[in-house]
Amino acid sequence: MTNALAGKASVSHSHNILTSKGDLSPETGRSVIDSGIYTFNVFNSSLGDSTPIQYWSVLAWGKGIGGSAELASSWTNGGLELYFRKYRDWE
């Protein structure tokens, strides 16, 4: 009989925890809220760079000011938008 768990992740391995930062101002320009993986909400605001003023739920991940990405989705009746933003460690 072979071990079904051979080559699989150990039961003692760790995971990143997905944390909500709550209701915040959007990350724009060279600003980021944190590093790792987290979510936040933006209410009745633009995310910058010609995005409409709407309500947004944002998933962000990366190394903070060392390089990050975020995916945002609006959830209002006026429009359904999906927005991607990258933050490089240089620009």
N, CA, C and O atoms as CSV, one atom per row, in Angstrom:
chain,resi,resn,atom,element,x,y,z
A,1,MET,N,N,0.849,-1.169,0.000
A,1,MET,CA,C,0.000,0.000,0.000
A,1,MET,C,C,0.902,1.241,0.000
A,1,MET,O,O,1.867,1.295,0.763
A,2,THR,N,N,0.607,2.230,-0.835
A,2,THR,CA,C,1.419,3.446,-0.902
A,2,THR,C,C,0.799,4.543,-0.041
A,2,THR,O,O,-0.398,4.533,0.248
A,3,ASN,N,N,1.641,5.481,0.356
A,3,ASN,CA,C,1.189,6.613,1.174
A,3,ASN,C,C,0.483,7.624,0.271
A,3,ASN,O,O,1.124,8.202,-0.607
A,4,ALA,N,N,-0.794,7.848,0.457
A,4,ALA,CA,C,-1.578,8.771,-0.380
A,4,ALA,C,C,-1.139,10.214,-0.197
A,4,ALA,O,O,-1.423,11.049,-1.056
A,5,LEU,N,N,-0.457,10.532,0.893
A,5,LEU,CA,C,-0.034,11.908,1.156
A,5,LEU,C,C,1.407,12.171,0.746
A,5,LEU,O,O,1.903,13.283,0.931
A,6,ALA,N,N,2.081,11.188,0.200
A,6,ALA,CA,C,3.473,11.368,-0.201
A,6,ALA,C,C,3.579,12.483,-1.241
A,6,ALA,O,O,2.855,12.494,-2.237
A,7,GLY,N,N,4.495,13.417,-0.989
A,7,GLY,CA,C,4.706,14.516,-1.927
A,7,GLY,C,C,3.717,15.656,-1.769
A,7,GLY,O,O,3.801,16.640,-2.505
A,8,LYS,N,N,2.796,15.558,-0.849
A,8,LYS,CA,C,1.799,16.609,-0.616
A,8,LYS,C,C,2.299,17.549,0.475
A,8,LYS,O,O,3.275,17.248,1.162
A,9,ALA,N,N,1.632,18.679,0.629
A,9,ALA,CA,C,2.005,19.637,1.670
A,9,ALA,C,C,1.793,19.029,3.050
A,9,ALA,O,O,0.826,18.302,3.283
A,10,SER,N,N,2.689,19.331,3.938
A,10,SER,CA,C,2.594,18.852,5.317
A,10,SER,C,C,1.370,19.463,6.003
A,10,SER,O,O,0.984,20.590,5.694
A,11,VAL,N,N,0.774,18.737,6.912
A,11,VAL,CA,C,-0.364,19.274,7.651
A,11,VAL,C,C,0.043,20.435,8.548
A,11,VAL,O,O,-0.815,21.178,9.024
A,12,SER,N,N,1.339,20.597,8.783
A,12,SER,CA,C,1.801,21.686,9.641
A,12,SER,C,C,2.233,22.919,8.844
A,12,SER,O,O,2.812,23.840,9.420
A,13,HIS,N,N,1.968,22.959,7.536
A,13,HIS,CA,C,2.362,24.128,6.748
A,13,HIS,C,C,1.464,25.322,7.066
A,13,HIS,O,O,0.383,25.157,7.633
A,14,SER,N,N,1.911,26.515,6.702
A,14,SER,CA,C,1.139,27.711,7.041
A,14,SER,C,C,0.527,28.341,5.800
A,14,SER,O,O,0.962,28.079,4.679
A,15,HIS,N,N,-0.473,29.163,6.007
A,15,HIS,CA,C,-1.162,29.883,4.941
A,15,HIS,C,C,-1.176,31.368,5.267
A,15,HIS,O,O,-1.101,31.763,6.430
A,16,ASN,N,N,-1.274,32.196,4.211
A,16,ASN,CA,C,-1.581,33.605,4.440
A,16,ASN,C,C,-3.050,33.700,4.806
A,16,ASN,O,O,-3.873,32.941,4.295
A,17,ILE,N,N,-3.375,34.614,5.673
A,17,ILE,CA,C,-4.765,34.812,6.073
A,17,ILE,C,C,-5.304,36.009,5.316
A,17,ILE,O,O,-4.679,37.070,5.303
A,18,LEU,N,N,-6.443,35.852,4.693
A,18,LEU,CA,C,-7.084,36.934,3.962
A,18,LEU,C,C,-7.783,37.845,4.965
A,18,LEU,O,O,-8.736,37.434,5.627
A,19,THR,N,N,-7.308,39.077,5.074
A,19,THR,CA,C,-7.787,40.014,6.079
A,19,THR,C,C,-8.473,41.190,5.425
A,19,THR,O,O,-7.954,41.753,4.461
A,20,SER,N,N,-9.642,41.574,5.938
A,20,SER,CA,C,-10.305,42.785,5.469
A,20,SER,C,C,-9.806,43.970,6.278
A,20,SER,O,O,-9.777,43.933,7.508
A,21,LYS,N,N,-9.416,45.016,5.574
A,21,LYS,CA,C,-8.973,46.245,6.230
A,21,LYS,C,C,-10.152,47.184,6.464
A,21,LYS,O,O,-9.981,48.252,7.053
A,22,GLY,N,N,-11.357,46.797,6.008
A,22,GLY,CA,C,-12.545,47.608,6.221
A,22,GLY,C,C,-12.768,48.616,5.105
A,22,GLY,O,O,-12.365,48.394,3.963
A,23,ASP,N,N,-13.406,49.712,5.443
A,23,ASP,CA,C,-13.743,50.772,4.483
A,23,ASP,C,C,-12.621,51.809,4.484
A,23,ASP,O,O,-12.350,52.439,5.506
A,24,LEU,N,N,-11.972,51.980,3.332
A,24,LEU,CA,C,-10.792,52.839,3.241
A,24,LEU,C,C,-10.836,53.722,2.007
A,24,LEU,O,O,-11.698,53.560,1.143
A,25,SER,N,N,-9.911,54.643,1.934
A,25,SER,CA,C,-9.695,55.430,0.723
A,25,SER,C,C,-8.956,54.545,-0.282
A,25,SER,O,O,-8.233,53.631,0.117
A,26,PRO,N,N,-9.129,54.805,-1.580
A,26,PRO,CA,C,-8.458,53.961,-2.570
A,26,PRO,C,C,-6.941,54.125,-2.529
A,26,PRO,O,O,-6.424,55.173,-2.141
A,27,GLU,N,N,-6.243,53.071,-2.937
A,27,GLU,CA,C,-4.803,53.141,-3.125
A,27,GLU,C,C,-4.569,53.801,-4.489
A,27,GLU,O,O,-4.975,53.259,-5.516
A,28,THR,N,N,-3.939,54.927,-4.502
A,28,THR,CA,C,-3.681,55.628,-5.759
A,28,THR,C,C,-2.226,56.069,-5.814
A,28,THR,O,O,-1.546,56.120,-4.789
A,29,GLY,N,N,-1.755,56.385,-7.004
A,29,GLY,CA,C,-0.384,56.845,-7.154
A,29,GLY,C,C,0.590,55.838,-6.593
A,29,GLY,O,O,0.577,54.671,-6.984
A,30,ARG,N,N,1.432,56.277,-5.681
A,30,ARG,CA,C,2.442,55.407,-5.079
A,30,ARG,C,C,2.042,54.920,-3.690
A,30,ARG,O,O,2.890,54.425,-2.947
A,31,SER,N,N,0.754,55.053,-3.322
A,31,SER,CA,C,0.327,54.643,-1.981
A,31,SER,C,C,-0.178,53.204,-1.980
A,31,SER,O,O,-0.849,52.768,-2.916
A,32,VAL,N,N,0.150,52.484,-0.932
A,32,VAL,CA,C,-0.410,51.151,-0.676
A,32,VAL,C,C,-0.756,51.085,0.805
A,32,VAL,O,O,-0.185,51.815,1.615
A,33,ILE,N,N,-1.683,50.220,1.152
A,33,ILE,CA,C,-2.146,50.109,2.531
A,33,ILE,C,C,-1.280,49.148,3.340
A,33,ILE,O,O,-1.006,49.392,4.515
A,34,ASP,N,N,-0.850,48.050,2.707
A,34,ASP,CA,C,-0.160,47.002,3.455
A,34,ASP,C,C,0.590,46.114,2.478
A,34,ASP,O,O,0.633,46.390,1.279
A,35,SER,N,N,1.180,45.048,2.998
A,35,SER,CA,C,1.768,44.006,2.161
A,35,SER,C,C,1.063,42.698,2.486
A,35,SER,O,O,0.254,42.646,3.412
A,36,GLY,N,N,1.356,41.654,1.745
A,36,GLY,CA,C,0.658,40.385,1.928
A,36,GLY,C,C,-0.607,40.373,1.082
A,36,GLY,O,O,-0.647,40.970,0.006
A,37,ILE,N,N,-1.631,39.696,1.566
A,37,ILE,CA,C,-2.903,39.630,0.848
A,37,ILE,C,C,-4.004,40.160,1.769
A,37,ILE,O,O,-4.103,39.767,2.932
A,38,TYR,N,N,-4.826,41.058,1.227
A,38,TYR,CA,C,-5.878,41.680,2.038
A,38,TYR,C,C,-6.971,42.220,1.130
A,38,TYR,O,O,-6.795,42.332,-0.083
A,39,THR,N,N,-8.095,42.551,1.736
A,39,THR,CA,C,-9.207,43.162,1.022
A,39,THR,C,C,-9.575,44.475,1.704
A,39,THR,O,O,-9.246,44.701,2.869
A,40,PHE,N,N,-10.258,45.331,0.959
A,40,PHE,CA,C,-10.841,46.537,1.541
A,40,PHE,C,C,-11.957,47.018,0.643
A,40,PHE,O,O,-12.064,46.588,-0.506
A,41,ASN,N,N,-12.793,47.911,1.156
A,41,ASN,CA,C,-13.904,48.495,0.407
A,41,ASN,C,C,-13.675,49.985,0.224
A,41,ASN,O,O,-13.117,50.654,1.093
A,42,VAL,N,N,-14.111,50.490,-0.912
A,42,VAL,CA,C,-14.057,51.926,-1.211
A,42,VAL,C,C,-15.478,52.342,-1.556
A,42,VAL,O,O,-16.099,51.759,-2.444
A,43,PHE,N,N,-15.995,53.349,-0.857
A,43,PHE,CA,C,-17.378,53.774,-1.059
A,43,PHE,C,C,-17.466,55.100,-1.781
A,43,PHE,O,O,-16.836,56.080,-1.383
A,44,ASN,N,N,-18.255,55.126,-2.854
A,44,ASN,CA,C,-18.590,56.347,-3.588
A,44,ASN,C,C,-17.347,57.166,-3.945
A,44,ASN,O,O,-17.249,58.355,-3.638
A,45,SER,N,N,-16.405,56.490,-4.602
A,45,SER,CA,C,-15.139,57.130,-4.947
A,45,SER,C,C,-14.590,56.519,-6.229
A,45,SER,O,O,-14.970,55.415,-6.618
A,46,SER,N,N,-13.696,57.249,-6.876
A,46,SER,CA,C,-12.949,56.736,-8.015
A,46,SER,C,C,-11.698,56.049,-7.502
A,46,SER,O,O,-11.149,56.440,-6.472
A,47,LEU,N,N,-11.248,55.036,-8.207
A,47,LEU,CA,C,-9.986,54.390,-7.858
A,47,LEU,C,C,-8.806,55.092,-8.538
A,47,LEU,O,O,-7.661,54.663,-8.397
A,48,GLY,N,N,-9.087,56.161,-9.268
A,48,GLY,CA,C,-8.042,56.893,-9.981
A,48,GLY,C,C,-7.961,56.467,-11.436
A,48,GLY,O,O,-8.583,55.484,-11.839
A,49,ASP,N,N,-7.197,57.208,-12.221
A,49,ASP,CA,C,-6.962,56.892,-13.637
A,49,ASP,C,C,-8.245,56.584,-14.403
A,49,ASP,O,O,-8.336,55.550,-15.065
A,50,SER,N,N,-9.202,57.440,-14.322
A,50,SER,CA,C,-10.448,57.408,-15.100
A,50,SER,C,C,-11.437,56.318,-14.687
A,50,SER,O,O,-12.372,56.044,-15.439
A,51,THR,N,N,-11.271,55.695,-13.537
A,51,THR,CA,C,-12.302,54.758,-13.091
A,51,THR,C,C,-13.495,55.569,-12.583
A,51,THR,O,O,-13.317,56.649,-12.020
A,52,PRO,N,N,-14.695,55.057,-12.778
A,52,PRO,CA,C,-15.881,55.806,-12.356
A,52,PRO,C,C,-16.021,55.884,-10.833
A,52,PRO,O,O,-15.454,55.076,-10.098
A,53,ILE,N,N,-16.779,56.861,-10.387
A,53,ILE,CA,C,-17.094,56.978,-8.960
A,53,ILE,C,C,-18.182,55.949,-8.666
A,53,ILE,O,O,-19.318,56.079,-9.121
A,54,GLN,N,N,-17.813,54.927,-7.900
A,54,GLN,CA,C,-18.721,53.834,-7.573
A,54,GLN,C,C,-18.338,53.262,-6.225
A,54,GLN,O,O,-17.503,53.817,-5.511
A,55,TYR,N,N,-18.955,52.152,-5.889
A,55,TYR,CA,C,-18.630,51.387,-4.695
A,55,TYR,C,C,-17.793,50.197,-5.148
A,55,TYR,O,O,-18.161,49.507,-6.099
A,56,TRP,N,N,-16.668,49.952,-4.474
A,56,TRP,CA,C,-15.703,48.952,-4.917
A,56,TRP,C,C,-15.347,47.979,-3.797
A,56,TRP,O,O,-15.289,48.358,-2.627
A,57,SER,N,N,-15.113,46.739,-4.164
A,57,SER,CA,C,-14.482,45.753,-3.289
A,57,SER,C,C,-13.150,45.403,-3.937
A,57,SER,O,O,-13.086,45.102,-5.129
A,58,VAL,N,N,-12.085,45.447,-3.137
A,58,VAL,CA,C,-10.730,45.333,-3.678
A,58,VAL,C,C,-9.991,44.174,-3.010
A,58,VAL,O,O,-10.035,44.015,-1.790
A,59,LEU,N,N,-9.315,43.372,-3.825
A,59,LEU,CA,C,-8.404,42.332,-3.366
A,59,LEU,C,C,-7.001,42.782,-3.747
A,59,LEU,O,O,-6.727,43.016,-4.924
A,60,ALA,N,N,-6.115,42.907,-2.773
A,60,ALA,CA,C,-4.744,43.363,-3.018
A,60,ALA,C,C,-3.760,42.320,-2.503
A,60,ALA,O,O,-4.025,41.631,-1.517
A,61,TRP,N,N,-2.612,42.213,-3.191
A,61,TRP,CA,C,-1.588,41.268,-2.765
A,61,TRP,C,C,-0.220,41.725,-3.243
A,61,TRP,O,O,-0.108,42.454,-4.229
A,62,GLY,N,N,0.807,41.298,-2.548
A,62,GLY,CA,C,2.163,41.613,-2.951
A,62,GLY,C,C,3.037,42.049,-1.794
A,62,GLY,O,O,2.779,41.724,-0.635
A,63,LYS,N,N,4.085,42.796,-2.138
A,63,LYS,CA,C,5.090,43.219,-1.163
A,63,LYS,C,C,4.947,44.683,-0.782
A,63,LYS,O,O,5.943,45.332,-0.461
A,64,GLY,N,N,3.731,45.218,-0.808
A,64,GLY,CA,C,3.525,46.623,-0.449
A,64,GLY,C,C,4.243,47.535,-1.423
A,64,GLY,O,O,4.078,47.399,-2.635
A,65,ILE,N,N,5.047,48.474,-0.905
A,65,ILE,CA,C,5.748,49.404,-1.793
A,65,ILE,C,C,6.866,48.719,-2.575
A,65,ILE,O,O,7.461,49.335,-3.460
A,66,GLY,N,N,7.159,47.467,-2.268
A,66,GLY,CA,C,8.150,46.708,-3.021
A,66,GLY,C,C,7.582,46.076,-4.280
A,66,GLY,O,O,8.320,45.440,-5.032
A,67,GLY,N,N,6.293,46.236,-4.527
A,67,GLY,CA,C,5.626,45.677,-5.702
A,67,GLY,C,C,4.345,44.971,-5.313
A,67,GLY,O,O,4.378,44.004,-4.552
A,68,SER,N,N,3.226,45.435,-5.820
A,68,SER,CA,C,1.918,44.877,-5.456
A,68,SER,C,C,0.968,44.905,-6.654
A,68,SER,O,O,1.255,45.513,-7.685
A,69,ALA,N,N,-0.150,44.240,-6.488
A,69,ALA,CA,C,-1.213,44.247,-7.491
A,69,ALA,C,C,-2.546,44.267,-6.767
A,69,ALA,O,O,-2.647,43.840,-5.617
A,70,GLU,N,N,-3.572,44.767,-7.451
A,70,GLU,CA,C,-4.909,44.712,-6.873
A,70,GLU,C,C,-5.945,44.509,-7.961
A,70,GLU,O,O,-5.775,44.950,-9.098
A,71,LEU,N,N,-7.008,43.843,-7.594
A,71,LEU,CA,C,-8.142,43.586,-8.466
A,71,LEU,C,C,-9.365,44.152,-7.763
A,71,LEU,O,O,-9.663,43.783,-6.627
A,72,ALA,N,N,-10.072,45.048,-8.439
A,72,ALA,CA,C,-11.231,45.712,-7.833
A,72,ALA,C,C,-12.472,45.473,-8.682
A,72,ALA,O,O,-12.412,45.457,-9.912
A,73,SER,N,N,-13.589,45.289,-8.003
A,73,SER,CA,C,-14.866,45.094,-8.680
A,73,SER,C,C,-15.893,46.052,-8.100
A,73,SER,O,O,-16.035,46.160,-6.882
A,74,SER,N,N,-16.613,46.750,-8.981
A,74,SER,CA,C,-17.683,47.622,-8.502
A,74,SER,C,C,-18.941,46.782,-8.301
A,74,SER,O,O,-19.105,45.729,-8.916
A,75,TRP,N,N,-19.814,47.263,-7.439
A,75,TRP,CA,C,-21.031,46.492,-7.155
A,75,TRP,C,C,-22.250,47.398,-7.001
A,75,TRP,O,O,-23.081,47.196,-6.115
A,76,THR,N,N,-22.343,48.391,-7.869
A,76,THR,CA,C,-23.515,49.269,-7.856
A,76,THR,C,C,-24.383,48.999,-9.074
A,76,THR,O,O,-23.946,48.372,-10.038
A,77,ASN,N,N,-25.609,49.479,-9.017
A,77,ASN,CA,C,-26.530,49.297,-10.137
A,77,ASN,C,C,-26.084,50.038,-11.390
A,77,ASN,O,O,-26.372,49.603,-12.505
A,78,GLY,N,N,-25.377,51.166,-11.212
A,78,GLY,CA,C,-24.996,52.003,-12.344
A,78,GLY,C,C,-23.963,51.412,-13.272
A,78,GLY,O,O,-23.822,51.875,-14.404
A,79,GLY,N,N,-23.243,50.414,-12.835
A,79,GLY,CA,C,-22.233,49.832,-13.701
A,79,GLY,C,C,-21.515,48.693,-13.021
A,79,GLY,O,O,-21.408,48.643,-11.795
A,80,LEU,N,N,-21.035,47.797,-13.820
A,80,LEU,CA,C,-20.257,46.672,-13.318
A,80,LEU,C,C,-18.885,46.770,-13.956
A,80,LEU,O,O,-18.731,46.539,-15.155
A,81,GLU,N,N,-17.905,47.109,-13.164
A,81,GLU,CA,C,-16.548,47.330,-13.648
A,81,GLU,C,C,-15.601,46.357,-12.965
A,81,GLU,O,O,-15.829,45.952,-11.826
A,82,LEU,N,N,-14.549,45.988,-13.659
A,82,LEU,CA,C,-13.460,45.220,-13.098
A,82,LEU,C,C,-12.183,45.969,-13.434
A,82,LEU,O,O,-11.965,46.338,-14.588
A,83,TYR,N,N,-11.340,46.198,-12.439
A,83,TYR,CA,C,-10.180,47.055,-12.590
A,83,TYR,C,C,-8.964,46.358,-12.002
A,83,TYR,O,O,-9.037,45.780,-10.917
A,84,PHE,N,N,-7.836,46.411,-12.723
A,84,PHE,CA,C,-6.582,45.845,-12.239
A,84,PHE,C,C,-5.559,46.961,-12.112
A,84,PHE,O,O,-5.440,47.800,-13.005
A,85,ARG,N,N,-4.825,46.979,-11.016
A,85,ARG,CA,C,-3.786,47.981,-10.796
A,85,ARG,C,C,-2.516,47.283,-10.349
A,85,ARG,O,O,-2.552,46.385,-9.507
A,86,LYS,N,N,-1.401,47.698,-10.912
A,86,LYS,CA,C,-0.106,47.186,-10.466
A,86,LYS,C,C,0.667,48.317,-9.819
A,86,LYS,O,O,0.497,49.488,-10.162
A,87,TYR,N,N,1.500,47.953,-8.896
A,87,TYR,CA,C,2.366,48.916,-8.223
A,87,TYR,C,C,3.773,48.351,-8.282
A,87,TYR,O,O,4.084,47.369,-7.608
A,88,ARG,N,N,4.619,48.967,-9.084
A,88,ARG,CA,C,5.988,48.505,-9.232
A,88,ARG,C,C,6.867,49.091,-8.135
A,88,ARG,O,O,6.511,50.096,-7.520
A,89,ASP,N,N,7.988,48.478,-7.896
A,89,ASP,CA,C,8.932,49.000,-6.903
A,89,ASP,C,C,9.715,50.192,-7.455
A,89,ASP,O,O,10.523,50.782,-6.738
A,90,TRP,N,N,9.489,50.545,-8.700
A,90,TRP,CA,C,10.100,51.730,-9.325
A,90,TRP,C,C,9.163,52.226,-10.416
A,90,TRP,O,O,8.368,51.444,-10.938
A,91,GLU,N,N,9.234,53.477,-10.768
A,91,GLU,CA,C,8.452,54.027,-11.903
A,91,GLU,C,C,9.130,55.254,-12.416
A,91,GLU,O,O,8.649,55.876,-13.363
